[in-house]
Amino acid sequence: MLDLRKPAGYFFLLLGLILSVTGLAFDFRAPLLERNLNLEFGIFSLLFGGVFLWLARRA
């Protein structure tokens, strides 16, 4: 059976890496929030992808 957790985990790791690098390299801030959302969502995506890969390894 195909386990979609592994490719989804790699996808979110890649997305998180791209967003985190973009957030660190260019300090774009959301006008209303004054927060670096690229960096925050990048870190969240890295953690989310890591959890998916961890769950795929356990199965």
Buried (B, 14 or more C-beta within 10 A) or exposed (E): EEEEBBEBBBBBBEBBBEBBEBBEEEEEEEEEEEEBEBBBBBBBBBEBBBEBBEBBEEE
